[in-house]
Amino acid sequence: MTLYTALRHFADSYALAMIVGLYLTLCLWHFRPGARAHRDAAKHLIFKDDTNDHL
C-alpha cells in the first residue's frame, strides 16, 4: 500500500466522518441551553452604540 493510497483511504472515510461531526457540533453549539445569554447579547449588540440624537 502506497502512502497515497493510505492517505486517500483516510480522507474518504475517517476524515469525512470527522468533518461531518465537526460541522454538526458547530451548527448545534449555539442551541445549547447555556448559550442563551450569549444569543441575547449578540442580538442586541448592533444597538449598543445607538443614540437618539437624530430625532
Secondary structure, DSSP 8 states (H G I E B T S, - for coil): --HHHHHHHHHHTHHHHHHHHHHHHHHHGGGSGGGHHHHHHHHTGGGTT---TT-
